[in-house]
Amino acid sequence: MSEVIVYIAATLVTVPILGLYAVYIIAVKSTHNKIFSLKLAVDCTTLLFMVAVYFIIFQIWNVNLTWLFVLFFLITGVAFTLLHWKLYDDINIQKVMKGVWRFQFFVFFLLYFLLLLFGIFSHMYAYAKG
């Protein structure tokens, strides 16, 4: 039983788009609200994309960038807080954190596909080169 859980977790980290799709389908079937389901899927799978990008970077360049991910998250949080404060004069921390989290999804979603393509092409080039 524990092996099945490990295999599912490894699959979701390797291909987080499957997790995004699964959460979206389950949410649509239970709520019948596509917009809410998409937002829920994005919120639930952001961490999967972060971990996937971490492992892709580690696989390609053998570099640990955890500190950079944390720093990026903190800088994004400060920027969103300042932006929210300038626009609304009052900081709603729940809205700020949701905005930061969804921005992180957008960034890591793009990074996932860019790094995936880069990794595929660099390995193809290395294989063809000999």
Phi, psi and omega in degrees: 000318181292330178294323179296317179296319178296317179296319179295316179297318179296321178295317181292327177286323180288318182232078184292344178295332175294319177295319178299313181294318181296315179296319180298312181297315179297318180292320179295318180295327184269331184251338184060026179235107187290321180294312178299320181295320178295316178298320178295318179296319178296314181296323184282334187252005178301315180297325177298317179292324177298314180293321179297317178295319177303311183289328176294314178299318179296322180290319183285310188248356180057047182233137177266113182246030180301317180300323180290323177296316179295316179298317178299318179297316180293317179296320177297319178298317178295315181298316180293324179295315178296318179297316180295321179295318180292324183281321189242356181064345178230133185267119173261102189297329179294317178293320180297312182295322178295320177295318178297315182297317180288328174294320176299319177301311181302313181295311183287332174297312177295316179299322180302311183287323177295315179291326177298313178295317178299316180296319179296311182291324179292323177289325176295319179295316180295323179291318181290328181289329176111000000 
